[in-house]
Amino acid sequence: MEPIGRDQNYFDLGGDSSLAVHLFVQIEKTFCIKLPIFTLFEAPTIAGLAVEVQKAEAMGLKARTPILQRRPRTASVSREALLAQLDGLSSTELQNLLQRVTDGKQPV
């Protein structure tokens, strides 16, 4: 595969909507900004997207929540760590934790 130039058109290179979603997730992770996907139609080159990223940063268009990397969990570590944390909580703290989890405010 030949190197891709900064002025080559994303769509001319075979880019599609599925790849665009992945591209914009990477932009959000890397620059902590949220760009609408239609930006790719207005600026379909690396150079054009770079300008749009700079504009978004200057305007303070931060992503609402950072995208976190999932860490693999092992069953033995997770159970032991969870039990140790739960052991140290009062009954009121346990009730509050359960309420937050059931309300969907905090992921399990």
C-alpha positions, 0 to 999 in steps of 0.5 A: 500500500502506498503512503497516504498524503495529507491532501488525499480525499478520504472517500477517494481512498475507499473510506466509508461511513463505518470507517468514519465512525472509527476515525471520529472515535480516534479523533475524540480519544486523541484530542478530547474533542467531539466533532460531528461526522458531517465534518468529514464531508466538508473536510475530507482530507487529513489537512482539512480535518487537522484544521477542523480539530484546531478550530474545535480546540480553539472553540473549546469543543471538549468531548462530554465524557472521556472515552476510557480504555477497558481493563481486563478483569480477572475473576479472582482479583475482582471478587477479592477486591470487591469484597474487601471494599464492601467489607469496609462500608457501613450499611448506609454506604452500601444502601447508597451504592446499591441505589446508585447502581440500580438508578443507572448512575454508576456502571457496575 
